[in-house]
Amino acid sequence: MYYFGSKFFGGLLAFFVFFLTAQFALAEIRIAQSDAVKKAAEEVQESVDDLVTARDEDISDDLALRIDAFRKVLELSLSEAQDLKVKILLVEDEEEDIMLWKDSVLEGLDQALEYFEAQKEVGFSEIDDVDAIKVLAEEFKEWREENYMSLVAQINNFSIIRKGQKIIEIAESRASKIHKDLLKLERIGVEGSASLRELLEEAEGFIRKGVAGNGLAEELFLKQYVSQLLTSTSKEAVSTSTESLSTSTLSSSTSTKAISTSSLLSDSLLPQTTSSEEVSIESTSSIPSDEEGTATSTVLQKITTLPLADGIATSTATSSDVLSSSTSTLPPLEADIEDQKLSIKDLVTASFQDVKGAYRIFIEMSGFVRKLL
């Protein structure tokens, strides 16, 4: 019975570890693809820089080559913006705040596409001066940096948070399956199952840290990109409300004049006017701005861990809740984390490393089971 149980569990655990590792590798590839998009954007920026400063000796004094290089930059920019638009159009979320952000980004991308297309219509054949194309390139560079690059950053940050959540979901699913098989071994009293339990709990701890880290990245995203949209929307609501109140006041004034003019009329015919409105502004949590920094697992160890439920690591803000709310159930950002000035990418990367820690323990568990056979 012991031999059969160990062999059965060992086979299942080995399969789960293999499948998990394959999924994890796939996730790494997907993150690399996001980095590839970012790299493409950087290459376009570098091309524009070269065009403006004439760092490439082959095009420094050749007008035709400069014009051709600028056209290629425009084509690359158009292609990139179109790809980003497709990516953001595929975003589906029931939460109003994320849909508000999505609409804002789509509006910005449409403006960028319109601008890039307009640049293609420039009469290049009429340009007969190297300085003229240089001025065009400089204007393009400035517009791109001021109006477009922030959109690229937002979409990339949104994408890596979602990918981080997918990675966590896979790890949670595998931990749950291993947990069920471990229960079978514990029921039949297999020697060594207590050690396996300790290892599994350690792996679950890593997963909890991964959930917390990705959750902080989510909060930071909401603070940086969504809360300002909510504030803007609230201000518009206040403005609309004020206009409504002004109109109501005007109406009241007009009514007063009407009453004065209609003094000969019966009291039952005199107009009665009242107006009242309530305006509420949605508050958002305070999270430090996203600045470049380096995330370490030591920083995330200071995050309060969340309790286990039914022996499996879970959180009140689970990884399946994809950017689900602007009010987070995760622990508040601590002063030392704020001092580190962590970026969204820093937090997701640290979360990713924590989940890798869980994978390493799964592999260790597999080796432990083999020794029991």
C-alpha positions in Angstrom: 0.0 0.0 0.0 2.8 2.4 0.9 4.7 1.6 -2.2 1.7 2.0 -4.4 0.8 5.3 -2.7 4.3 6.7 -3.0 4.7 5.7 -6.6 1.2 7.1 -7.5 2.0 10.4 -5.8 5.5 10.5 -7.3 4.2 10.0 -10.8 1.5 12.7 -10.4 3.9 15.1 -8.7 6.5 14.6 -11.4 3.8 15.3 -14.1 2.6 18.4 -12.4 6.1 19.8 -11.9 6.9 19.1 -15.6 3.6 20.7 -16.8 4.1 23.6 -14.4 7.6 24.2 -15.6 6.5 24.2 -19.2 3.7 26.7 -18.5 6.2 28.9 -16.6 8.6 28.8 -19.5 5.7 29.8 -21.8 4.9 32.7 -19.5 8.5 33.9 -19.7 8.3 33.8 -23.5 5.1 36.0 -23.3 6.8 38.5 -21.0 9.7 38.5 -23.5 7.2 39.3 -26.2 6.1 42.4 -24.2 9.7 43.4 -23.9 10.0 43.0 -27.6 7.2 45.5 -28.2 9.0 47.9 -25.8 12.3 47.3 -27.7 10.6 48.1 -31.0 9.4 51.4 -29.6 12.9 52.2 -28.4 14.3 51.3 -31.8 11.9 53.8 -33.4 13.0 56.4 -30.9 16.7 55.7 -31.6 16.0 56.0 -35.4 14.4 59.4 -34.8 17.3 60.5 -32.7 19.7 59.4 -35.4 17.7 61.3 -38.0 17.6 64.5 -35.9 21.3 64.5 -34.9 22.7 62.9 -38.0 24.7 60.3 -36.0 24.7 58.0 -39.0 27.4 59.2 -41.4 25.7 57.7 -44.4 22.7 60.1 -44.1 24.3 63.1 -42.5 24.5 65.1 -45.7 22.2 63.1 -48.1 18.7 64.6 -48.3 17.2 61.7 -50.1 18.4 59.2 -47.5 17.2 61.4 -44.7 13.7 61.6 -46.3 13.7 57.8 -46.8 14.7 57.3 -43.2 12.0 59.5 -41.9 9.4 57.7 -44.0 10.5 54.4 -42.5 10.2 55.8 -39.0 6.6 56.9 -39.8 5.8 53.4 -41.1 7.2 51.8 -38.0 5.3 54.2 -35.8 2.1 53.5 -37.6 2.6 49.8 -37.4 3.4 49.9 -33.7 0.4 52.1 -32.9 -1.9 49.8 -34.8 -0.6 46.8 -33.0 -1.1 48.5 -29.6 -4.6 49.5 -30.6 -5.5 45.9 -31.4 -4.0 44.8 -28.1 -6.1 47.3 -26.1 -9.3 46.6 -28.0 -9.0 43.0 -26.8 -9.1 44.1 -23.2 -12.4 43.1 -21.6 -13.2 44.1 -18.1 -16.5 44.6 -16.3 -15.1 47.4 -14.1 -16.0 50.9 -15.1 -12.7 52.4 -14.1 -10.7 50.1 -16.4 -13.1 50.7 -19.3 -12.7 54.4 -18.7 -8.9 54.0 -18.9 -9.3 51.8 -22.0 -11.4 54.5 -23.8 -8.9 57.2 -22.8 -6.0 55.1 -24.2 -7.9 54.3 -27.4 -8.6 58.0 -27.9 -4.9 58.8 -27.5 -3.9 56.0 -30.0 -6.4 57.3 -32.5 -4.9 60.8 -32.2 -1.4 59.3 -32.7 -2.5 57.3 -35.7 -4.0 60.4 -37.2 -0.9 62.4 -36.5 1.4 59.7 -38.0 -0.8 59.5 -41.1 -0.7 63.3 -41.5 3.1 63.2 -41.4 3.0 60.8 -44.3 1.1 63.4 -46.4 3.9 65.9 -46.0 5.1 67.0 -49.5 8.6 65.4 -49.2 9.2 66.1 -52.9 9.1 69.8 -52.2 11.7 69.6 -49.5 15.1 70.6 -50.9 17.0 71.3 -47.7 18.6 69.0 -45.2 17.7 71.4 -42.4 14.0 71.3 -43.4 13.8 67.5 -42.9 15.7 67.8 -39.7 13.1 70.3 -38.4 10.3 67.9 -39.3 12.1 65.0 -37.5 12.6 67.2 -34.5 8.9 68.2 -34.3 7.9 64.5 -34.8 10.2 63.4 -32.0 8.9 66.0 -29.6 5.2 65.2 -30.4 5.9 61.5 -30.0 7.5 61.9 -26.6 4.9 64.2 -25.3 1.8 62.5 -26.6 2.5 58.9 -27.5 5.3 57.3 -25.4 3.1 57.6 -22.2 0.5 55.5 -24.0 3.1 52.8 -24.8 4.2 52.8 -21.2 0.6 52.4 -19.9 -0.3 49.6 -22.2 3.0 47.7 -21.5 2.4 48.1 -17.7 -1.2 46.9 -18.0 0.0 43.9 -20.1 2.8 42.8 -17.7 0.4 43.0 -14.7 -2.1 40.7 -16.5 0.6 38.3 -17.5 1.8 38.3 -13.9 -1.7 37.4 -12.8 -1.8 34.5 -15.3 1.5 33.1 -14.0 0.2 33.2 -10.5 -3.1 31.5 -11.4 -1.1 28.7 -13.0 1.0 28.3 -9.9 -2.0 28.4 -7.6 -3.7 25.7 -9.7 -0.7 23.4 -9.6 -0.3 23.9 -5.8 -3.9 23.0 -5.3 -3.5 19.7 -7.3 -0.4 18.8 -5.4 -2.2 19.6 -2.1 -5.0 17.1 -3.0 -2.5 14.3 -3.7 -0.6 15.1 -0.5 -3.8 14.7 1.4 -4.1 11.1 0.0 -0.6 10.3 1.3 -1.4 11.8 4.7 -4.5 9.7 4.9 -2.6 6.4 4.4 0.2 7.5 6.7 3.1 7.6 4.2 6.4 8.3 5.9 7.8 11.6 4.9 4.4 13.2 4.1 5.0 15.7 7.0 8.1 17.0 5.3 6.3 17.3 2.0 3.6 19.3 3.8 6.2 21.7 5.1 7.7 22.2 1.6 4.2 22.8 0.1 3.4 25.4 2.8 6.7 27.1 2.0 5.8 27.1 -1.7 2.4 28.5 -0.9 4.1 31.3 1.0 6.1 32.3 -2.1 2.8 32.3 -4.1 1.2 34.6 -1.5 4.1 37.0 -1.8 3.7 36.8 -5.6 0.0 37.7 -5.3 0.8 40.6 -2.9 3.6 42.0 -5.2 1.4 41.8 -8.3 -1.4 43.4 -6.3 0.8 46.3 -5.4 1.7 46.8 -9.1 -2.1 46.8 -9.8 -2.7 49.5 -7.1 0.2 51.5 -8.5 -1.3 51.3 -12.0 -4.7 52.4 -10.8 -3.1 55.3 -8.9 -1.0 56.5 -11.8 -3.3 56.0 -14.8 -6.9 55.5 -13.6 -7.4 57.8 -10.5 -6.6 60.9 -12.5 -9.3 59.9 -15.1 -11.8 59.4 -12.3 -10.9 62.8 -10.8 -11.2 64.4 -14.2 -14.6 62.7 -14.7 -15.7 63.9 -11.2 -14.6 67.5 -12.0 -16.7 67.3 -15.2 -19.6 66.1 -13.2 -19.1 69.0 -10.8 -18.9 71.5 -13.7 -22.1 70.1 -15.2 -23.8 70.2 -11.9 -22.7 73.9 -11.4 -24.0 74.7 -14.8 -27.3 73.0 -13.9 -27.5 75.0 -10.7 -26.8 78.2 -12.6 -29.5 77.4 -15.1 -31.8 76.6 -12.2 -31.0 80.0 -10.5 -31.6 81.7 -13.8 -34.9 79.9 -14.1 -35.8 80.9 -10.6 -35.0 84.5 -11.4 -37.1 84.4 -14.5 -39.9 82.8 -12.5 -39.7 85.6 -10.0 -40.1 88.2 -12.7 -43.0 86.2 -14.1 -44.6 86.2 -10.6 -44.2 90.0 -10.4 -45.6 90.5 -13.9 -48.5 88.1 -13.1 -49.6 89.8 -9.9 -53.1 90.1 -11.3 -53.3 86.3 -11.7 -54.8 84.0 -9.2 -52.3 82.6 -6.5 -53.1 79.1 -7.8 -51.6 80.0 -11.2 -48.3 81.3 -9.8 -45.3 79.1 -10.7 -43.5 77.2 -7.9 -39.8 76.4 -8.5 -37.3 74.4 -6.5 -33.8 73.1 -7.3 -31.3 71.0 -5.5 -28.4 68.7 -6.5 -25.9 66.6 -4.6 -22.4 66.1 -6.0 -20.0 63.3 -4.7 -16.4 62.9 -5.7 -14.9 59.4 -5.6 -11.8 59.2 -3.5 -8.8 57.1 -4.4 -6.1 55.5 -2.2 -2.7 57.2 -1.9 0.1 55.4 -3.7 3.5 56.9 -4.5 4.4 57.7 -8.1 5.9 55.1 -10.3 9.7 55.8 -10.7 12.6 53.7 -11.8 14.0 51.5 -9.1 15.1 48.0 -8.3 12.7 45.5 -6.6 14.0 42.9 -4.3 12.4 40.0 -2.5 13.6 41.5 0.7 11.3 44.5 0.1 8.3 42.3 -0.5 9.0 40.2 2.5 7.8 43.2 4.6 4.4 42.9 3.0 1.9 41.4 5.4 1.1 37.8 4.2 -2.4 36.7 3.9 -3.9 33.6 5.6 -4.4 30.1 4.0 -7.8 28.9 3.2 -8.5 25.1 3.2 -4.7 24.5 3.2 -4.2 26.5 0.0 -2.6 29.9 -0.3 -5.3 32.4 -1.2 -5.9 36.1 -0.8 -8.8 38.4 -0.3 -7.7 39.9 -3.6 -7.1 36.8 -5.7 -5.1 36.7 -8.9 -8.3 36.0 -10.9 -9.5 39.5 -9.9 -7.9 41.2 -12.9 -7.6 44.8 -12.0 -11.0 44.4 -10.4 -11.3 47.5 -8.2 -9.7 50.8 -7.4 -10.2 50.0 -3.7 -7.6 47.4 -2.9 -7.9 44.7 -0.2 -4.1 44.3 -0.2 -2.0 45.7 2.7 -1.2 49.4 2.3 2.2 50.4 0.9 4.7 50.7 3.6 7.1 53.6 4.0 10.2 51.6 3.2 8.6 50.4 -0.1 7.7 54.0 -0.9 11.3 55.0 -0.2 12.5 52.4 -2.7 10.5 54.2 -5.4 9.5 51.0 -7.1 8.0 50.9 -10.6 5.2 48.7 -11.8 7.7 46.6 -13.7 9.9 46.3 -10.5 6.9 45.0 -8.5 5.8 42.5 -11.2 9.3 41.3 -11.7 9.7 40.7 -7.9 6.3 38.9 -7.9 7.6 36.7 -10.8 10.7 35.8 -8.9 8.6 34.8 -5.9 6.5 32.5 -8.0 9.8 31.0 -9.4 10.7 30.3 -5.8 7.5 28.2 -5.5 8.5 26.3 -8.6 11.9 25.5 -7.2 10.2 24.0 -4.1 7.9 21.9 -6.3 10.9 20.4 -8.0 12.5 19.8 -4.6 9.3 18.0 -3.6 9.5 15.8 -6.7 13.1 14.8 -5.8 12.0 14.1 -2.2 9.2 11.8 -3.4 11.7 9.9 -5.6 13.8 9.1 -2.6 10.7 7.6 -0.9 10.1 5.1 -3.7 
